[in-house]
Amino acid sequence: MSWLLPLAVILPLAGAGITLVASRRPRIQRVISLGVLAAQLIVEFAVLVQVNDTGPMVMHIGGWTAPFGITLVADQLAAFMLVVSTIVAFAVLVYAISQGMADESETPETPVSIFHPTFLILTAGVTNAFVSGDLFNLFVSFEILLTASYVLLTIGGTRERLRAGAPYIVVSLLSSLIFLSAIAMIYAATGTVNMADLSVKLAQLPAGIVATLQALLLVAFGVKAAIFPMSAWLPDSYPSAPAPATAVFAGLLTKVGIYAIIRVQTLLFPPGSFGTLLMIAALLTMLVGILGAIAQSGVKRLLSFTLVSHIGYMLFGIALASQASLGAAIYYVAHHILVQAALFLGAGLIERVAGTTVIARLGGLAAAAPVLAILFFVPAMNLAGVPPLSGFLGKVGLFEAGVADGRVLALILVAGGALTSLLTLYAIVRVWGRAFWRPVPEVTGLEDGRDALETESGRPLAVRRRAQREAQRRITSEEAARLPIGMVGATTAIVAVGLLLTVGAGPIYGFTDRAAASLLDRNVYVNAVLGSGAPAPPGASGTDEGTGGGG
Amino acid sequence: MTGTIILALTIGGLFACGIYLMLSRNLIRVLLGFLLAGHAINLLLLVSGVGGVPPIVGEPSNGEAVADPIPQALILTSIVISLAVSTFLLAMAYRNYQVTREPEVADDLADSEYAGSDPSGGQE
């Protein structure tokens, strides 16, 4: 069954090639993209079931065995992330196709033909990152998904998108450079890039060298995961991208960074190392992120800041490095992928209905678009951690793990997490209350001025304003009624899967807990990759390091 | 030994110049910086392996050490990735020039919103 692993990566890549060739035939592009992602989802479900039954699934590409060839590995964590990420990618694709079809009649010259191939390459990169069993392959997958994300972020090449894309691209390039230097130094120190092999060989190195290598990797992944103080690029660049691109970035890209941090922290380096530093970073990420969110005047920027802020929770779980905390962190990752993607898709719908996402100009949407109001409300409450939704369950799990840990810093983090949760509720309720609940705001100052001038000759000001507001409401309602069914359906689907995480919390939480247990027991992973008959070769790293691949 | 010190200094110098250039707002400078830093990493990868005679199939003639081929494979991959990213950066720099008629990236219009000067003017 291990042939399923490369299949999950090859499917979207092949789909990208076909959609690129068929770039002038949008109908074929749509069918191929949807078919490929659906097939990928089925494959990944099969992987998940198999891994859950029989433990990690390993594929040695080309028959080159573990330390030398490229290895693909799916353990429970990887399989779980695969399924969740592809569900989100599929829903976002449906949303994007529906939006594109609705817009096609108006703007035929929009360069959408590269959207499908780029999106599929992004999916392939994310998939490859989750299943890669060596560091260099992980680097290559990062480059695949980042390069695709550069294109998606600057799609159309407008002035604003180029402006927003430039810092994102430079920061990503820098983090990739750091990652690749870390790989070079790890190879120089150990003579291998295979993670299972590294798990054995890094333990034989002096502690100082290991700490240096770990710090380099953590910086590289920290930039990708948007951990404070390396998070400033995210709220700057995400809001200007098209809604589907932002949703998939917010859902998947930062979580790939978090996944990489979980992987190296549990597999490569001493358990719980850098714990204090990670906890401080987690606290600052939570607080700085959410304080930034409160100050925002636009929905998408606000959501970007909450995205940064909630990365802190996952980092908290990783820093504690206990089974309970890691299990909660993995559950939280899944919850956050779904919720954040749903909210960004919702923001896209708001933009479509009201023509803007600036909070000051929004209003009266609950009456105009009741379905949208619910679709935004459910993930918003979920994000804030209102019981009994999955955000609440994940946070409770993390807080319990923090209290069980007992260190003072862990208790401070529990308090910080609770505070962040409350502030998130404040920030998100402010958006919902203003955009949906309050009456339509007075329209722009220019027209107000004209109103004031014409008051004496015309009808009284209040009557005119009421009429104007009524007209505005009617336009919004018409826009809401014209929302493409695919966009609403895709958002509904993600919200529903997010609720499924609450309804099925028992078994899913049990699964993530088992995933955490097998992460902490490295032998499961190492034996699966290197073969159980190959224990640590003592002293091997000194003499024949690096020459093993020769001849 | 001097060889490694010279290599280490070269790598450090290339990194310093490359990252300095990448911090610029001018996209062409960013590209040049990226290329320099890419060379630094390729050298770093190269010195991470063991040197020796070419790793061709068959036994080395007089028992010499065989060069480690893995760093070379890694460098090759890294060069290909640099090529793709450089192409993208060039396209982006050209597009940016088309739109703004300047080599540098434009100002963030939304920043004025946070400076408090024009609360209604900023787009998200």
Chai-1 contact restraints between the chains, C-beta under 6 A:
chainA,res_idxA,chainB,res_idxB,connection_type,confidence,min_distance_angstrom,max_distance_angstrom,comment,restraint_id
A,F136,B,L74,contact,1.0,0.0,6.0,A-B,restraint_1
A,E143,B,I81,contact,1.0,0.0,6.0,A-B,restraint_2
A,Y150,B,F88,contact,1.0,0.0,6.0,A-B,restraint_3
A,G157,B,R95,contact,1.0,0.0,6.0,A-B,restraint_4
A,R159,B,V99,contact,1.0,0.0,6.0,A-B,restraint_5
A,R159,B,A106,contact,1.0,0.0,6.0,A-B,restraint_6
A,L162,B,N96,contact,1.0,0.0,6.0,A-B,restraint_7
A,R163,B,V105,contact,1.0,0.0,6.0,A-B,restraint_8
A,R163,B,A106,contact,1.0,0.0,6.0,A-B,restraint_9
A,A166,B,V105,contact,1.0,0.0,6.0,A-B,restraint_10
A,V170,B,M22,contact,1.0,0.0,6.0,A-B,restraint_11
A,V170,B,V30,contact,1.0,0.0,6.0,A-B,restraint_12
A,L173,B,F34,contact,1.0,0.0,6.0,A-B,restraint_13
A,L177,B,A37,contact,1.0,0.0,6.0,A-B,restraint_14
A,L180,B,I41,contact,1.0,0.0,6.0,A-B,restraint_15
A,S181,B,I41,contact,1.0,0.0,6.0,A-B,restraint_16
A,S181,B,L44,contact,1.0,0.0,6.0,A-B,restraint_17
A,A184,B,L44,contact,1.0,0.0,6.0,A-B,restraint_18
A,A184,B,L45,contact,1.0,0.0,6.0,A-B,restraint_19
A,A184,B,S48,contact,1.0,0.0,6.0,A-B,restraint_20
A,Y187,B,S48,contact,1.0,0.0,6.0,A-B,restraint_21
A,A188,B,S48,contact,1.0,0.0,6.0,A-B,restraint_22
A,P239,B,E124,contact,1.0,0.0,6.0,A-B,restraint_23
A,G298,B,E124,contact,1.0,0.0,6.0,A-B,restraint_24
A,K300,B,E124,contact,1.0,0.0,6.0,A-B,restraint_25
A,T357,B,E124,contact,1.0,0.0,6.0,A-B,restraint_26
A,G546,B,G49,contact,1.0,0.0,6.0,A-B,restraint_27
A,G546,B,V50,contact,1.0,0.0,6.0,A-B,restraint_28
A,G546,B,D68,contact,1.0,0.0,6.0,A-B,restraint_29
A,T547,B,V50,contact,1.0,0.0,6.0,A-B,restraint_30
A,T547,B,D68,contact,1.0,0.0,6.0,A-B,restraint_31
A,G549,B,P69,contact,1.0,0.0,6.0,A-B,restraint_32
A,G549,B,I70,contact,1.0,0.0,6.0,A-B,restraint_33
A,G550,B,P55,contact,1.0,0.0,6.0,A-B,restraint_34
A,G550,B,V66,contact,1.0,0.0,6.0,A-B,restraint_35
